[in-house]
Amino acid sequence: MEKINLITIAIPFFFLLIGLELAFSWYHKRKLYRLNDSINDLSAGISSQIFGIIFKTITFFAYIWVYENWRLFDLPSWPSEPAAWMPTGEVWGISASTWSWTIVLGVWAACFILYDLAYYWNHRLSHEVNFLWAGHVVHHQSEEYNLTVALRQASFHGLFTWIFYVPLAILGFSPIVMVLNGQLNLIYQFWIHTKAVDKLPGWFEAIFNTPSHHRVHHGINPKYIDRNHGGTLIVFDKWFGTFQKEEETPVYGTVKPLRSFNPIWANVHYWIEMVEQAWKSPRFIDKVKVFFAMPGWRPQDLGGQYPIPEVDEKTFKKYDITIPKSLTAYAVVWFVLTLIGTFGMLVKINSIPTNIQYIIFFFSIFSLTTIGAIFDLKRWALYLEPIRVLLLVYTAYGLGFPPTTLLVAAGLGLVSLVWFFSQRNVFAKWKEIDPVKEMGRRAA
């Protein structure tokens, strides 16, 4: 199970489709992408993959334990591994092999539907319960809507959401069936994060989640808040009363914007806000309630529920910071190197020693943090970036790299620092924004 990761296999195809959407955007003169926003989306995606590897033992242990000890039925995963109750000979003129294939396909189809039902409630409650929203909010913070937003995933959300899929273990769906269905569900959702596709045929829109339905889900227009939670199917939203048809053009982001391109801050800011609110709440019941209430809830003593203002696509002002081309190029070069290094590690994860994995994890997160700080023009990047570069060179030395490799690493580090500090005056001119004060509640 651990060796099968369809998400890693799909990553090159994700980037191919992103390239096609960029070409579409250029050809039709539609500005669907902003460099700083898209790099932030991809940085959050890289962070999510890293922490997903770190937490995988925790998130799957409960499922496997329940499956092995509490399952009600033995449901087959493959035709080559039939359950004891399946026919071993011809029945009603149908061969055992045909029965095996039919039953296994039925098991996979049932898991596909039931997984999406579990995903619906996971997703819906992640919009309705504060501590769950604290993880999921990351996916909604981009103020654009394109295919890179699909890769903008939370790093810690899986620590809480595994519970929604435990009923599948009780029913007897093996871990491999559940995991692969979950990965297929996530892969499907990639393509619906686009404005390049308008409406699809009516029968498809009636059954499946589509770009139109999911644009509504990401909208912060009051009528779009907390709507269209389905993964692959839209029928559960229609059954449970959370469906909303796309009408006016959605405005994207969170009701109160994040105002940062830092992927680590994106993952922790809402937790910090909840803790601060709990600390300030005068009553004990409110200190507890803040973690379980609807997002945006505050006790009356602190101002009550945050309002959801009307927004208009034509007047909405997106968070954006213009930085010099040279500094942009510097950040992009380091981002590409970080992306390549992390992807290479993901592909070879089973053959890389654990200590090397964690070194790569550390430098990936460190690099993404400083890259975000550069796009935000945070002054502390002037101190953090040289530490990061020097640590990279020192780590190469500590790992016993050959002298020639060390010389190249030291040379590249020196060039990097000279390049970076040639832009130091840009940071001095920029007025800092306090992200805590500007921090957002959420969008649906």
C-alpha positions as CSV (number, residue, x, y, z in Angstrom):
1,M,0.0,0.0,0.0
2,E,2.8,2.4,0.9
3,K,4.5,1.9,-2.5
4,I,1.4,2.8,-4.5
5,N,1.0,6.6,-4.7
6,L,-1.0,7.7,-7.7
7,I,-0.6,11.3,-6.6
8,T,3.2,11.2,-7.2
9,I,2.7,9.5,-10.5
10,A,0.1,12.2,-11.5
11,I,2.3,15.2,-10.6
12,P,4.0,15.5,-14.1
13,F,0.5,15.4,-15.7
14,F,-0.7,18.1,-13.3
15,F,2.1,20.3,-14.5
16,L,1.3,19.5,-18.1
17,L,-2.3,20.6,-17.6
18,I,-1.1,23.7,-15.8
19,G,1.1,24.5,-18.8
20,L,-2.0,24.1,-21.1
21,E,-4.1,26.3,-18.9
22,L,-1.3,29.0,-19.0
23,A,-1.3,28.7,-22.8
24,F,-5.1,29.1,-22.8
25,S,-4.8,32.1,-20.6
26,W,-2.2,33.7,-22.9
27,Y,-4.1,32.9,-26.1
28,H,-7.4,34.3,-24.8
29,K,-5.8,37.2,-23.0
30,R,-7.3,36.2,-19.7
31,K,-5.1,36.7,-16.6
32,L,-5.7,33.4,-14.8
33,Y,-2.3,33.3,-13.1
34,R,-0.1,35.5,-10.9
35,L,3.4,34.2,-10.3
36,N,3.5,35.0,-6.5
37,D,0.1,33.4,-5.9
38,S,0.8,30.3,-7.9
39,I,4.2,29.7,-6.3
40,N,2.5,30.0,-2.9
41,D,-0.1,27.5,-4.0
42,L,2.6,25.0,-5.1
43,S,4.6,25.7,-2.0
44,A,1.6,24.7,0.1
45,G,1.2,21.6,-2.0
46,I,4.9,20.6,-1.4
47,S,4.5,21.2,2.3
48,S,1.4,19.0,2.3
49,Q,3.2,16.2,0.6
50,I,6.1,16.4,3.1
51,F,3.9,16.4,6.2
52,G,1.7,13.7,4.6
53,I,4.7,11.4,4.6
54,I,5.6,12.3,8.1
55,F,2.0,11.7,9.4
56,K,1.1,8.7,7.2
57,T,1.7,6.1,10.0
58,I,-0.6,8.0,12.4
59,T,-3.4,8.6,9.8
60,F,-3.5,5.0,8.5
61,F,-2.8,3.1,11.8
62,A,-6.4,3.5,13.0
63,Y,-7.9,2.4,9.7
64,I,-5.8,-0.7,9.5
65,W,-6.4,-1.6,13.1
66,V,-10.2,-1.3,12.7
67,Y,-10.1,-3.2,9.4
68,E,-8.1,-6.1,11.0
69,N,-10.2,-6.3,14.2
70,W,-13.7,-4.9,13.5
71,R,-14.6,-5.4,9.9
72,L,-18.1,-6.9,9.3
73,F,-17.4,-8.3,5.8
74,D,-14.5,-9.8,3.9
75,L,-14.6,-7.7,0.7
76,P,-12.0,-8.8,-2.0
77,S,-9.5,-6.3,-3.3
78,W,-8.4,-8.2,-6.4
79,P,-9.8,-11.1,-8.5
80,S,-6.6,-13.0,-7.7
81,E,-7.3,-12.7,-4.0
82,P,-11.0,-13.9,-3.7
83,A,-12.8,-13.9,-0.4
84,A,-13.7,-17.3,1.2
85,W,-17.4,-16.7,0.5
86,M,-17.0,-16.2,-3.3
87,P,-17.9,-19.0,-5.8
88,T,-15.1,-21.4,-6.6
89,G,-16.9,-23.0,-9.5
90,E,-19.5,-22.3,-12.1
91,V,-22.8,-20.9,-10.7
92,W,-25.9,-20.2,-12.9
93,G,-23.7,-20.8,-15.9
94,I,-21.3,-18.1,-14.9
95,S,-17.6,-19.1,-14.3
96,A,-15.8,-18.4,-11.0
97,S,-13.4,-16.1,-12.8
98,T,-16.3,-14.0,-14.1
99,W,-17.9,-13.9,-10.7
100,S,-14.6,-12.8,-9.2
101,W,-14.2,-9.9,-11.6
102,T,-17.8,-8.9,-11.2
103,I,-17.7,-8.9,-7.4
104,V,-14.4,-7.1,-7.2
105,L,-15.5,-4.4,-9.6
106,G,-18.7,-4.0,-7.5
107,V,-16.6,-3.6,-4.4
108,W,-14.4,-0.9,-6.0
109,A,-17.5,0.9,-7.3
110,A,-19.2,0.8,-3.9
111,C,-16.1,2.1,-2.2
112,F,-15.9,4.9,-4.8
113,I,-19.4,6.1,-4.0
114,L,-19.1,5.6,-0.2
115,Y,-15.7,7.2,-0.1
116,D,-17.3,10.3,-1.8
117,L,-20.1,10.3,0.8
118,A,-17.5,10.2,3.6
119,Y,-15.6,12.9,1.8
120,Y,-18.7,15.0,1.6
121,W,-19.2,15.0,5.3
122,N,-15.5,15.5,6.0
123,H,-15.5,18.5,3.7
124,R,-18.8,19.9,4.9
125,L,-17.8,19.7,8.6
126,S,-14.4,21.2,7.7
127,H,-16.4,24.3,6.8
128,E,-18.6,24.2,9.8
129,V,-16.3,23.3,12.7
130,N,-13.6,25.7,13.6
131,F,-10.7,23.3,14.4
132,L,-11.4,21.4,11.2
133,W,-11.6,24.6,9.2
134,A,-8.2,25.6,10.7
135,G,-6.7,22.9,8.5
136,H,-8.9,23.2,5.4
137,V,-8.6,27.0,5.2
138,V,-5.3,26.7,3.4
139,H,-7.0,25.3,0.3
140,H,-9.2,28.4,0.1
141,Q,-6.7,31.2,0.7
142,S,-5.8,31.8,-3.0
143,E,-7.6,34.8,-4.5
144,E,-7.1,33.2,-8.0
145,Y,-8.8,30.2,-9.4
146,N,-6.7,28.0,-11.5
147,L,-5.1,24.5,-11.6
148,T,-2.3,25.4,-9.1
149,V,-5.0,26.1,-6.5
150,A,-5.9,22.4,-6.7
151,L,-2.4,21.6,-5.4
152,R,-2.8,24.1,-2.6
153,Q,-3.4,21.5,0.2
154,A,-3.2,21.7,4.0
155,S,-0.3,20.1,5.8
156,F,-2.1,19.1,9.1
157,H,-5.7,18.5,8.1
158,G,-5.3,14.7,7.7
159,L,-4.5,14.4,11.4
160,F,-8.2,15.0,12.1
161,T,-10.1,13.8,9.1
162,W,-9.1,10.1,9.0
163,I,-12.0,9.4,11.3
164,F,-14.5,10.1,8.5
165,Y,-13.2,7.0,6.6
166,V,-13.1,4.5,9.4
167,P,-16.7,3.3,8.6
168,L,-15.3,2.0,5.3
169,A,-12.9,-0.2,7.4
170,I,-15.9,-1.5,9.4
171,L,-17.7,-2.4,6.2
172,G,-14.6,-4.4,5.1
173,F,-13.0,-2.3,2.4
174,S,-9.3,-3.1,2.6
175,P,-6.8,-0.3,3.1
176,I,-5.5,-0.6,-0.5
177,V,-9.0,-0.2,-1.9
178,M,-9.7,2.8,0.4
179,V,-6.4,4.5,-0.3
180,L,-6.5,4.1,-4.1
181,N,-10.1,5.4,-4.2
182,G,-9.1,8.3,-2.1
183,Q,-6.2,9.1,-4.4
184,L,-8.5,8.8,-7.5
185,N,-11.0,11.1,-5.7
186,L,-8.2,13.7,-5.2
187,I,-6.9,13.4,-8.7
188,Y,-10.4,13.9,-10.2
189,Q,-10.7,17.2,-8.2
190,F,-7.6,18.6,-9.8
191,W,-9.2,19.5,-13.2
192,I,-12.3,21.2,-11.7
193,H,-10.1,24.0,-10.4
194,T,-10.3,26.1,-13.6
195,K,-12.1,29.0,-15.1
196,A,-11.2,27.8,-18.6
197,V,-14.1,25.4,-18.7
198,D,-17.6,26.8,-18.5
199,K,-20.7,24.5,-18.2
200,L,-20.6,20.9,-19.3
201,P,-23.6,18.8,-20.6
202,G,-26.6,18.9,-18.3
203,W,-26.5,15.2,-17.4
204,F,-22.8,15.5,-16.3
205,E,-23.5,18.7,-14.3
206,A,-26.4,16.8,-12.6
207,I,-24.3,13.9,-11.3
208,F,-20.6,15.0,-11.1
209,N,-18.7,17.8,-9.5
210,T,-17.6,20.2,-12.2
211,P,-15.6,23.4,-12.6
212,S,-18.8,25.4,-12.4
213,H,-19.9,23.7,-9.2
214,H,-16.5,24.0,-7.6
215,R,-16.1,27.7,-8.5
216,V,-19.1,28.2,-6.3
217,H,-17.5,26.3,-3.5
218,H,-14.5,28.6,-3.6
219,G,-16.5,31.8,-3.8
220,I,-16.8,34.2,-0.9
221,N,-20.0,35.8,-2.3
222,P,-22.5,35.4,0.6
223,K,-24.8,33.1,-1.4
224,Y,-21.9,30.8,-2.2
225,I,-20.6,30.3,1.3
226,D,-20.5,26.7,2.5
227,R,-21.9,25.2,-0.7
228,N,-21.0,22.3,-3.1
229,H,-18.9,20.1,-0.8
230,G,-18.8,17.0,-3.1
231,G,-15.6,15.4,-4.3
232,T,-16.3,13.6,-7.5
233,L,-20.1,13.6,-7.2
234,I,-22.5,16.6,-6.7
235,V,-25.6,14.4,-5.8
236,F,-24.9,14.4,-2.1
237,D,-25.0,18.3,-2.0
238,K,-28.4,18.1,-3.7
239,W,-29.6,15.4,-1.3
240,F,-28.4,17.2,1.9
241,G,-29.4,20.7,0.8
242,T,-25.9,22.3,0.2
243,F,-26.1,22.7,-3.5
244,Q,-25.8,26.1,-5.2
245,K,-25.8,26.8,-8.9
246,E,-23.2,29.2,-10.3
247,E,-24.8,32.5,-11.1
248,E,-22.9,35.7,-10.7
249,T,-19.1,35.5,-11.1
250,P,-17.5,34.3,-7.9
251,V,-14.9,36.2,-5.9
252,Y,-12.2,33.9,-4.6
253,G,-10.2,33.8,-1.4
254,T,-11.3,34.0,2.3
255,V,-13.8,36.4,3.8
256,K,-10.9,38.1,5.6
257,P,-7.8,37.6,3.4
258,L,-4.6,35.9,4.6
259,R,-2.5,38.6,3.0
260,S,0.7,36.5,2.9
261,F,2.6,34.3,0.5
262,N,4.1,32.2,3.3
263,P,2.9,28.6,3.1
264,I,3.8,27.9,6.7
265,W,2.0,30.9,8.0
266,A,-1.0,29.8,5.9
267,N,-1.1,26.5,7.8
268,V,-0.8,27.9,11.3
269,H,-2.4,31.3,11.3
270,Y,-5.9,30.2,12.0
271,W,-4.8,28.0,14.9
272,I,-3.0,31.0,16.4
273,E,-6.2,33.1,16.0
274,M,-8.3,30.5,17.8
275,V,-5.9,30.2,20.7
276,E,-5.7,34.0,21.0
277,Q,-9.5,34.2,21.0
278,A,-9.8,31.4,23.6
279,W,-7.3,33.3,25.8
280,K,-9.3,36.6,25.5
281,S,-12.7,35.0,26.1
282,P,-13.9,35.7,29.6
283,R,-16.0,32.6,30.1
284,F,-14.7,29.1,30.2
285,I,-17.4,27.7,28.0
286,D,-16.5,30.2,25.3
287,K,-12.8,29.2,25.5
288,V,-13.9,25.7,24.6
289,K,-16.6,26.7,22.1
290,V,-14.2,28.6,19.9
291,F,-12.6,25.3,18.7
292,F,-16.0,23.7,17.8
293,A,-18.1,26.7,16.7
294,M,-18.7,27.8,13.2
295,P,-15.7,29.6,11.5
296,G,-16.0,33.3,12.2
297,W,-17.8,32.8,15.5
298,R,-16.9,35.0,18.5
299,P,-18.6,35.5,21.8
300,Q,-20.6,38.7,22.1
301,D,-18.0,40.1,24.5
302,L,-15.5,40.1,21.6
303,G,-17.9,41.4,19.0
304,G,-20.0,38.5,18.0
305,Q,-20.1,36.6,14.6
306,Y,-17.9,38.1,11.9
307,P,-20.1,39.5,9.1
308,I,-19.9,38.1,5.6
309,P,-19.8,41.2,3.3
310,E,-21.1,41.5,-0.2
311,V,-18.3,41.4,-2.8
312,D,-18.0,42.2,-6.4
313,E,-15.5,40.8,-8.9
314,K,-14.9,44.3,-10.5
315,T,-14.1,46.1,-7.2
316,F,-12.4,43.3,-5.2
317,K,-8.8,44.1,-4.4
318,K,-6.4,41.1,-4.4
319,Y,-3.4,40.9,-2.2
320,D,-0.3,41.6,-4.4
321,I,3.2,42.9,-3.9
322,T,5.4,44.0,-6.8
323,I,9.0,43.1,-6.5
324,P,11.9,43.7,-8.9
325,K,12.5,41.2,-11.7
326,S,15.9,40.2,-10.3
327,L,14.5,39.4,-6.9
328,T,11.6,37.5,-8.5
329,A,14.1,35.5,-10.6
330,Y,16.1,34.7,-7.4
331,A,13.0,33.4,-5.7
332,V,11.8,31.4,-8.7
333,V,15.2,29.7,-9.1
334,W,15.2,28.6,-5.5
335,F,11.6,27.5,-5.8
336,V,12.3,25.4,-8.9
337,L,15.3,23.8,-7.1
338,T,13.2,23.0,-4.1
339,L,10.4,21.6,-6.2
340,I,12.8,19.3,-8.1
341,G,14.6,18.2,-5.0
342,T,11.3,17.4,-3.2
343,F,9.8,15.6,-6.2
344,G,12.9,13.5,-6.6
345,M,12.7,12.5,-3.0
346,L,9.0,11.6,-3.4
347,V,9.7,9.4,-6.4
348,K,12.6,7.6,-4.6
349,I,11.1,7.7,-1.1
350,N,11.4,4.0,-0.5
351,S,15.1,3.9,-1.3
352,I,16.2,7.0,0.5
353,P,17.4,6.6,4.1
354,T,15.1,8.1,6.7
355,N,17.8,10.6,8.0
356,I,18.3,11.9,4.4
357,Q,14.5,12.2,4.0
358,Y,14.2,14.4,7.0
359,I,17.2,16.6,5.9
360,I,15.4,17.1,2.6
361,F,12.1,17.8,4.4
362,F,13.8,20.4,6.6
363,F,15.4,22.3,3.8
364,S,12.3,22.1,1.6
365,I,10.2,23.7,4.4
366,F,13.0,26.2,5.2
367,S,13.3,27.2,1.6
368,L,9.6,27.6,1.0
369,T,9.4,29.8,4.1
370,T,12.1,32.2,2.9
371,I,10.7,32.2,-0.6
372,G,7.3,33.2,0.8
373,A,9.0,35.9,2.9
374,I,10.7,37.3,-0.2
375,F,7.4,37.6,-2.1
376,D,6.0,39.3,1.0
377,L,9.1,41.5,1.3
378,K,9.5,40.6,4.9
379,R,12.6,42.2,6.4
380,W,13.3,39.0,8.5
381,A,14.1,37.3,5.1
382,L,17.4,39.4,5.2
383,Y,18.5,37.3,8.2
384,L,16.9,34.0,7.4
385,E,18.0,33.6,3.8
386,P,21.8,33.7,4.5
387,I,21.3,31.2,7.3
388,R,19.5,28.9,5.0
389,V,22.2,29.1,2.3
390,L,25.0,28.6,4.7
391,L,23.3,25.7,6.3
392,L,22.9,24.0,2.9
393,V,26.6,24.3,2.3
394,Y,27.5,23.1,5.8
395,T,25.1,20.1,5.5
396,A,26.8,19.1,2.2
397,Y,30.1,19.2,4.1
398,G,28.6,17.2,7.0
399,L,27.3,14.5,4.7
400,G,30.8,13.9,3.4
401,F,30.3,15.2,-0.2
402,P,33.4,15.0,-2.4
403,P,35.7,18.0,-2.3
404,T,34.7,19.0,-5.9
405,T,31.0,18.9,-5.0
406,L,31.7,20.9,-1.9
407,L,33.6,23.5,-3.9
408,V,30.7,23.8,-6.4
409,A,28.2,24.1,-3.5
410,A,30.2,26.8,-1.8
411,G,30.5,28.7,-5.1
412,L,26.8,28.5,-5.7
413,G,26.1,29.6,-2.2
414,L,28.4,32.6,-2.6
415,V,26.7,33.6,-5.9
416,S,23.3,33.2,-4.3
417,L,24.1,35.4,-1.3
418,V,25.6,38.1,-3.6
419,W,22.6,38.0,-5.8
420,F,20.2,38.2,-2.8
421,F,21.9,41.0,-1.0
422,S,22.1,43.1,-4.1
423,Q,18.4,43.5,-3.6
424,R,18.5,44.3,0.1
425,N,17.3,47.9,-0.4
426,V,14.0,46.7,-1.7
427,F,13.1,45.2,1.7
428,A,14.1,48.4,3.5
429,K,11.6,50.5,1.4
430,W,8.6,48.1,2.0
431,K,6.2,48.8,4.8
432,E,5.5,45.6,6.7
433,I,2.0,44.2,7.0
434,D,1.1,42.4,10.2
435,P,-0.6,39.2,9.1
436,V,-2.2,38.6,12.5
437,K,-4.2,41.9,12.2
438,E,-5.0,41.3,8.6
439,M,-5.7,37.6,9.0
440,G,-8.8,36.1,7.4
441,R,-11.7,34.1,8.7
442,R,-12.6,31.9,5.7
443,A,-14.4,31.4,2.5
444,A,-16.7,28.5,1.5
